[in-house]
């Protein structure tokens, strides 16, 4: 199968590209390298340096004629989406709709969409939260991801394009950059190594900080490989199902790094959810998938990579 990956030079996308190649597939990567890195593109993959908003995206789909598209390119920062909703919409909605139009035009059979779990399922009555819960959308980022999920249902009904929307929890692992909420683990690791204090953003009644669900990148890759042939036209949570306070994440990072610095308390950031964890029973049923990597093992592997990368 030929698979085109947008954002394939980034943290998640580059790992997914390697997983597809290891599974015997042909891979084409499109990335503008604004946050991704050229050295993370596997040598076996074809590569185009291009912004997905460019008119050239249609020409690439026409030239390559992929069987599937794995869409990971995105504006991924919740705070940035709050500060600039128009930019968030331009990248996450408008550019994705243009990509979907190209997929329909040139016969792409399946579209795998990197959606968000925490930003949609957080602060729900039921935690861990199933896909059927009413989404909580406190940021333009969450709105944009949910909007594309609805468009995917439209394109499936009207054009027959099969899709799988993977609602990721907070993904972590090697190659992750310290940028924003999802990058809290590399932020903690950088500060720990540099002897600097880290900041715990928290609500007054949550002294250990907000809670999140963390899933290791290797497990996310397995879900992406499974989504090539299973789970057609479904929205599926991909996480550990465990609700973890940020302060507890910090302590686990200290253990993995072998050093610990002071943890300062900060205020609440706009768009921050209080609690988040994903019910992943649907992934077990449809993708035959579950999270296998423990937090301690994942952090130990991430810390080992971090030391070498520094």
VOPAGU-2260 file (C-alpha; in pm, 1 decimal, decimal comma):
REM VOPAGU-2260
SITE   aa  ch    i         X         Y         Z
SITE  UNK   A    0       0,0       0,0       0,0
SITE  UNK   A    1     122,8     352,0     -75,8
SITE  UNK   A    2      59,2     593,0     213,8
SITE  UNK   A    3     104,0     969,1     208,2
SITE  UNK   A    4     171,4    1122,4     549,3
SITE  UNK   A    5     129,5    1493,5     609,2
SITE  UNK   A    6     344,9    1618,1     894,9
SITE  UNK   A    7     567,1    1313,9     852,0
SITE  UNK   A    8     882,0    1494,2     967,2
SITE  UNK   A    9     729,9    1574,6    1305,3
SITE  UNK   A   10     732,3    1389,2    1633,9
SITE  UNK   A   11     433,7    1161,0    1579,8
SITE  UNK   A   12     437,6    1158,3    1199,6
SITE  UNK   A   13     798,7    1046,1    1166,1
SITE  UNK   A   14     743,6     754,3    1402,3
SITE  UNK   A   15     427,0     655,9    1214,9
SITE  UNK   A   16     619,0     671,4     886,5
SITE  UNK   A   17     877,0     428,3    1023,5
SITE  UNK   A   18     602,5     195,1    1145,1
SITE  UNK   A   19     437,7     192,8     801,4
SITE  UNK   A   20     771,2     118,2     634,9
SITE  UNK   A   21     844,2    -163,0     880,4
SITE  UNK   A   22     502,3    -308,4     793,5
SITE  UNK   A   23     609,0    -323,4     427,7
SITE  UNK   A   24     426,0     -18,4     291,7
SITE  UNK   A   25     549,2     254,1      57,4
SITE  UNK   A   26     559,9     596,6     223,3
SITE  UNK   A   27     544,6     951,9      88,5
SITE  UNK   A   28     592,0    1241,2     333,0
SITE  UNK   A   29     478,9    1602,1     301,3
SITE  UNK   A   30     603,6    1849,5     563,2
SITE  UNK   A   31     693,7    2218,5     554,3
SITE  UNK   A   32     955,4    2164,8     830,4
SITE  UNK   A   33     814,0    2452,4    1033,9
SITE  UNK   A   34     816,2    2223,6    1336,8
SITE  UNK   A   35     929,1    1893,8    1184,1
SITE  UNK   A   36    1290,7    1806,5    1111,1
SITE  UNK   A   37    1437,5    1680,9     785,8
SITE  UNK   A   38    1665,9    1435,1     965,8
SITE  UNK   A   39    1360,2    1259,5    1108,5
SITE  UNK   A   40    1231,9    1165,1     762,4
SITE  UNK   A   41    1316,1     797,3     695,9
SITE  UNK   A   42    1557,0     745,9     405,9
SITE  UNK   A   43    1318,2     500,3     238,4
SITE  UNK   A   44    1038,1     758,6     220,0
SITE  UNK   A   45     981,5    1004,4     -64,4
SITE  UNK   A   46     977,7    1359,9      69,8
SITE  UNK   A   47     815,5    1687,9     -37,0
SITE  UNK   A   48     888,5    2009,3     152,7
SITE  UNK   A   49     554,3    2185,7     128,3
SITE  UNK   A   50     297,6    2367,3     339,5
SITE  UNK   A   51     -31,9    2174,0     323,5
SITE  UNK   A   52    -206,2    2504,4     254,1
SITE  UNK   A   53     -15,2    2533,4     -73,3
SITE  UNK   A   54    -177,5    2478,6    -413,3
SITE  UNK   A   55      99,9    2225,1    -477,0
SITE  UNK   A   56     -65,2    1978,3    -239,4
SITE  UNK   A   57    -320,8    1880,3    -502,5
SITE  UNK   A   58     -43,5    1815,5    -755,6
SITE  UNK   A   59     135,8    1584,1    -513,6
SITE  UNK   A   60    -177,4    1377,1    -456,2
SITE  UNK   A   61    -228,9    1358,8    -832,6
SITE  UNK   A   62     132,0    1255,4    -894,2
SITE  UNK   A   63     168,3    1001,6    -613,6
SITE  UNK   A   64    -186,5     853,7    -618,8
SITE  UNK   A   65    -164,8     714,5    -262,1
SITE  UNK   A   66    -398,9     440,4    -145,1
SITE  UNK   A   67    -426,7     607,6     194,6
SITE  UNK   A   68    -352,6     945,9     349,2
SITE  UNK   A   69    -243,7     977,9     711,8
SITE  UNK   A   70    -306,8    1338,4     808,2
SITE  UNK   A   71     -87,0    1453,6    1095,8
SITE  UNK   A   72       5,0    1806,7     984,6
SITE  UNK   A   73    -173,6    2056,4    1207,3
SITE  UNK   A   74    -167,3    2366,6    1419,4
SITE  UNK   A   75    -147,1    2173,8    1746,0
SITE  UNK   A   76    -115,4    2434,3    2021,8
SITE  UNK   A   77    -424,9    2503,4    2231,6
SITE  UNK   A   78    -293,4    2840,2    2362,5
SITE  UNK   A   79    -203,1    2950,6    2008,1
SITE  UNK   A   80    -548,2    2852,5    1885,0
SITE  UNK   A   81    -703,0    3071,3    2155,1
SITE  UNK   A   82    -475,4    3361,9    2061,7
SITE  UNK   A   83    -529,5    3325,5    1685,1
SITE  UNK   A   84    -843,3    3128,6    1592,4
SITE  UNK   A   85    -821,3    3235,5    1226,3
SITE  UNK   A   86    -480,0    3076,8    1182,0
SITE  UNK   A   87    -595,9    2762,4    1360,0
SITE  UNK   A   88    -894,9    2739,4    1126,0
SITE  UNK   A   89    -682,1    2805,9     818,3
SITE  UNK   A   90    -448,2    2514,7     893,7
SITE  UNK   A   91    -675,5    2268,2    1069,1
SITE  UNK   A   92   -1000,5    2316,2     878,3
SITE  UNK   A   93    -953,9    2489,4     542,5
SITE  UNK   A   94    -631,8    2311,6     443,8
SITE  UNK   A   95    -774,0    1975,6     552,7
SITE  UNK   A   96   -1088,2    2026,8     345,1
SITE  UNK   A   97    -875,6    2102,2      40,8
SITE  UNK   A   98    -675,5    1786,6     110,2
SITE  UNK   A   99    -995,5    1583,2     137,3
SITE  UNK   A  100   -1114,3    1723,9    -194,7
SITE  UNK   A  101    -790,4    1608,3    -358,0
SITE  UNK   A  102    -829,6    1264,2    -201,2
SITE  UNK   A  103   -1177,4    1229,9    -352,2
SITE  UNK   A  104   -1058,1    1353,6    -690,1
SITE  UNK   A  105    -764,5    1112,7    -717,1
SITE  UNK   A  106    -910,6     796,8    -571,4
SITE  UNK   A  107    -764,3     778,0    -219,8
SITE  UNK   A  108    -935,9     487,6     -46,9
SITE  UNK   A  109    -876,7     563,5     322,8
SITE  UNK   A  110    -808,8     876,8     526,6
SITE  UNK   A  111    -652,7     844,9     872,4
SITE  UNK   A  112    -701,6    1160,7    1074,6
SITE  UNK   A  113    -497,2    1257,8    1379,9
SITE  UNK   A  114    -770,7    1402,7    1598,5
SITE  UNK   A  115    -762,2    1494,3    1966,4
SITE  UNK   A  116    -891,2    1298,8    2261,9
SITE  UNK   A  117    -815,9    1517,4    2560,5
SITE  UNK   A  118    -928,1    1844,9    2404,8
SITE  UNK   A  119   -1265,2    1690,4    2315,5
SITE  UNK   A  120   -1323,7    1448,2    2602,4
SITE  UNK   A  121   -1190,5    1647,4    2895,3
SITE  UNK   A  122   -1405,8    1759,7    3189,6
SITE  UNK   A  123   -1666,5    1501,0    3098,5
SITE  UNK   A  124   -1905,9    1350,7    3351,4
SITE  UNK   A  125   -1763,7    1007,4    3266,3
SITE  UNK   A  126   -1386,6     967,6    3303,4
SITE  UNK   A  127   -1235,7     768,9    3133,7
SITE  UNK   A  128   -1448,6     919,2    2858,0
SITE  UNK   A  129   -1591,5     719,2    2564,1
SITE  UNK   A  130   -1623,4     852,7    2210,0
SITE  UNK   A  131   -2001,6     880,8    2253,3
SITE  UNK   A  132   -1977,0    1153,8    2519,2
SITE  UNK   A  133   -2077,4    1505,5    2420,6
SITE  UNK   A  134   -1751,5    1684,3    2327,9
SITE  UNK   A  135   -1622,4    1959,3    2551,9
SITE  UNK   A  136   -1476,7    2226,2    2325,4
SITE  UNK   A  137   -1301,4    2495,9    2525,3
SITE  UNK   A  138   -1060,8    2600,9    2249,7
SITE  UNK   A  139   -1060,3    2669,4    1873,9
SITE  UNK   A  140    -818,8    2377,0    1843,2
SITE  UNK   A  141   -1080,8    2137,7    1981,4
SITE  UNK   A  142   -1347,8    2293,1    1760,2
SITE  UNK   A  143   -1133,9    2250,2    1447,9
SITE  UNK   A  144   -1059,9    1883,4    1516,2
SITE  UNK   A  145   -1424,2    1805,3    1586,9
SITE  UNK   A  146   -1529,9    1992,0    1273,2
SITE  UNK   A  147   -1308,1    1774,3    1053,5
SITE  UNK   A  148   -1451,2    1460,7    1215,4
SITE  UNK   A  149   -1795,0    1574,1    1098,1
SITE  UNK   A  150   -1668,1    1648,6     748,1
SITE  UNK   A  151   -1516,2    1300,6     733,9
SITE  UNK   A  152   -1859,5    1153,4     802,3
SITE  UNK   A  153   -1998,4    1370,5     520,6
SITE  UNK   A  154   -1733,3    1256,6     271,9
SITE  UNK   A  155   -1786,9     894,7     368,3
SITE  UNK   A  156   -2160,9     919,9     309,5
SITE  UNK   A  157   -2145,5    1127,9      -6,1
SITE  UNK   A  158   -1825,4    1001,9    -173,0
SITE  UNK   A  159   -1747,1     667,1     -10,6
SITE  UNK   A  160   -1414,7     777,5     140,9
SITE  UNK   A  161   -1336,8     544,1     429,7
SITE  UNK   A  162   -1178,2     710,0     731,4
SITE  UNK   A  163   -1049,4     644,7    1080,1
SITE  UNK   A  164   -1025,8     940,8    1317,6
SITE  UNK   A  165    -780,9     857,3    1595,7
SITE  UNK   A  166    -845,1    1071,1    1901,5
SITE  UNK   A  167    -505,0    1081,7    2065,4
SITE  UNK   A  168    -448,7    1131,6    2434,3
SITE  UNK   A  169    -124,8    1314,3    2526,7
SITE  UNK   A  170     138,0    1137,0    2319,4
SITE  UNK   A  171     497,1    1131,2    2448,6
SITE  UNK   A  172     827,3     971,4    2356,2
SITE  UNK   A  173    1157,3    1026,3    2172,8
SITE  UNK   A  174    1176,5    1324,1    1929,7
SITE  UNK   A  175     904,0    1518,9    2108,2
SITE  UNK   A  176     979,3    1889,7    2129,0
SITE  UNK   A  177     908,0    2104,5    2437,9
SITE  UNK   A  178     623,6    2306,9    2288,0
SITE  UNK   A  179     297,9    2352,2    2474,2
SITE  UNK   A  180      82,4    2122,7    2686,4
SITE  UNK   A  181     153,1    1803,2    2493,2
SITE  UNK   A  182     523,8    1877,7    2530,7
SITE  UNK   A  183     520,3    1896,6    2908,9
SITE  UNK   A  184     737,4    1584,2    2945,2
SITE  UNK   A  185    1029,6    1718,1    2734,8
SITE  UNK   A  186     985,9    2055,4    2908,7
SITE  UNK   A  187    1025,6    1881,9    3244,1
SITE  UNK   A  188    1324,3    1683,3    3114,7
SITE  UNK   A  189    1497,2    1991,4    2975,1
SITE  UNK   A  190    1449,9    2180,8    3300,8
SITE  UNK   A  191    1563,4    1885,8    3508,9
SITE  UNK   A  192    1883,7    1851,0    3311,0
SITE  UNK   A  193    1951,4    2225,3    3313,5
SITE  UNK   A  194    1888,8    2257,5    3686,7
SITE  UNK   A  195    1589,7    2485,5    3633,2
SITE  UNK   A  196    1253,9    2480,2    3814,6
SITE  UNK   A  197     941,6    2370,1    3626,8
SITE  UNK   A  198     597,5    2530,2    3650,2
SITE  UNK   A  199     282,2    2344,4    3750,3
SITE  UNK   A  200     -26,8    2515,0    3605,7
SITE  UNK   A  201    -314,4    2436,9    3838,6
SITE  UNK   A  202    -656,7    2533,1    3963,9
SITE  UNK   A  203    -682,7    2644,0    4329,3
SITE  UNK   A  204    -873,6    2327,1    4422,7
SITE  UNK   A  205    -633,0    2099,3    4231,4
SITE  UNK   A  206    -292,8    2141,5    4403,4
SITE  UNK   A  207    -140,2    1854,4    4204,2
SITE  UNK   A  208    -244,9    2017,3    3879,2
SITE  UNK   A  209    -481,3    1908,0    3608,6
SITE  UNK   A  210    -504,3    1544,5    3498,9
SITE  UNK   A  211    -419,0    1398,6    3160,4
SITE  UNK   A  212    -395,0    1062,4    2985,9
SITE  UNK   A  213     -47,6     980,7    2849,2
SITE  UNK   A  214      19,1     726,8    2574,9
SITE  UNK   A  215     360,1     622,3    2444,4
SITE  UNK   A  216     449,9     684,5    2081,2
SITE  UNK   A  217     518,2     319,5    2001,9
SITE  UNK   A  218     163,2     229,8    2101,9
SITE  UNK   A  219      28,2     515,0    1887,6
SITE  UNK   A  220     220,1     374,7    1589,4
SITE  UNK   A  221      58,6      34,1    1637,0
SITE  UNK   A  222    -281,7     201,3    1627,5
SITE  UNK   A  223    -195,8     378,1    1302,2
SITE  UNK   A  224     -86,1      54,3    1137,2
SITE  UNK   A  225    -405,0    -119,5    1251,5
SITE  UNK   A  226    -615,1     171,2    1119,7
SITE  UNK   A  227    -500,0      97,9     764,4
SITE  UNK   A  228    -723,5    -208,1     749,8
SITE  UNK   A  229    -953,1    -195,6    1055,9
SITE  UNK   A  230   -1202,0      39,7    1216,8
SITE  UNK   A  231   -1345,0     187,4     896,7
SITE  UNK   A  232   -1538,4     516,5     927,5
SITE  UNK   A  233   -1512,0     537,2    1304,5
SITE  UNK   A  234   -1383,6     781,5    1564,9
SITE  UNK   A  235   -1157,5     590,7    1804,5
SITE  UNK   A  236    -984,3     691,5    2128,1
SITE  UNK   A  237    -613,6     612,1    2157,3
SITE  UNK   A  238    -481,5     645,4    2510,7
SITE  UNK   A  239    -388,0     460,3    2827,6
SITE  UNK   A  240    -721,4     514,1    3001,7
SITE  UNK   A  241    -533,0     633,5    3311,7
SITE  UNK   A  242    -597,2     976,0    3465,1
SITE  UNK   A  243    -267,1    1119,3    3592,1
SITE  UNK   A  244    -201,7    1447,5    3771,7
SITE  UNK   A  245      70,9    1664,2    3617,2
SITE  UNK   A  246     255,9    1670,5    3950,2
SITE  UNK   A  247     270,8    1290,6    3941,5
SITE  UNK   A  248     404,3    1306,2    3585,7
SITE  UNK   A  249     674,6    1540,9    3712,7
SITE  UNK   A  250     775,1    1299,7    3987,7
SITE  UNK   A  251     792,1    1013,1    3737,0
SITE  UNK   A  252    1010,9    1226,1    3508,4
SITE  UNK   A  253    1242,3    1297,9    3802,1
SITE  UNK   A  254    1281,9     923,7    3859,8
SITE  UNK   A  255    1352,8     859,9    3490,6
SITE  UNK   A  256    1606,0    1144,5    3472,1
SITE  UNK   A  257    1768,2    1065,6    3807,2
SITE  UNK   A  258    1745,0    1427,1    3923,8
SITE  UNK   A  259    1476,0    1660,4    4051,5
SITE  UNK   A  260    1436,3    2038,4    4063,9
SITE  UNK   A  261    1177,4    2254,4    4242,4
SITE  UNK   A  262     823,4    2262,0    4102,4
SITE  UNK   A  263     666,1    2607,9    4107,9
SITE  UNK   A  264     290,7    2668,8    4096,2
SITE  UNK   A  265     143,3    2882,5    3819,8
SITE  UNK   A  266    -205,6    2995,7    3733,8
SITE  UNK   A  267    -462,3    2857,0    3492,1
SITE  UNK   A  268    -408,2    2895,3    3117,6
SITE  UNK   A  269    -691,3    2980,6    2881,7
SITE  UNK   A  270    -845,8    2667,5    2732,2
SITE  UNK   A  271    -702,5    2436,4    3000,2
SITE  UNK   A  272    -919,4    2136,9    3088,8
SITE  UNK   A  273    -932,1    2022,3    3449,1
SITE  UNK   A  274    -950,3    1646,0    3392,0
SITE  UNK   A  275    -897,7    1412,9    3098,5
SITE  UNK   A  276    -864,4    1038,7    3036,3
SITE  UNK   A  277    -991,3     825,9    2749,4
SITE  UNK   A  278   -1199,0     508,7    2745,6
SITE  UNK   A  279   -1022,9     297,0    2481,3
SITE  UNK   A  280   -1248,6      -8,4    2478,7
SITE  UNK   A  281   -1358,6      77,8    2123,8
SITE  UNK   A  282    -996,7      57,0    2006,4
SITE  UNK   A  283    -971,7    -288,0    2162,3
SITE  UNK   A  284   -1284,9    -398,0    1981,1
SITE  UNK   A  285   -1225,0    -249,1    1635,4
SITE  UNK   A  286    -846,8    -220,5    1607,3
SITE  UNK   A  287    -754,9    -506,3    1842,9
SITE  UNK   A  288    -537,7    -245,9    2012,0
SITE  UNK   A  289    -453,7    -141,8    2364,5
SITE  UNK   A  290    -177,8      60,1    2526,3
SITE  UNK   A  291     101,8    -179,1    2622,8
SITE  UNK   A  292     380,2      51,3    2744,7
SITE  UNK   A  293     378,6     148,0    3112,3
SITE  UNK   A  294     448,3     510,5    3201,2
SITE  UNK   A  295     770,9     418,4    3380,8
SITE  UNK   A  296     901,6     219,0    3082,9
SITE  UNK   A  297     802,5     489,3    2836,2
SITE  UNK   A  298     965,7     764,5    3040,1
SITE  UNK   A  299    1282,8     559,5    3085,3
SITE  UNK   A  300    1312,8     513,9    2706,9
SITE  UNK   A  301    1233,6     880,1    2647,2
SITE  UNK   A  302    1491,6     994,5    2903,1
SITE  UNK   A  303    1757,4     772,9    2741,7
SITE  UNK   A  304    1686,4     930,3    2401,8
SITE  UNK   A  305    1682,3    1278,4    2557,4
SITE  UNK   A  306    2031,7    1234,3    2700,8
SITE  UNK   A  307    2171,3    1120,3    2366,8
SITE  UNK   A  308    1992,1    1398,0    2173,3
SITE  UNK   A  309    2127,4    1669,3    2400,8
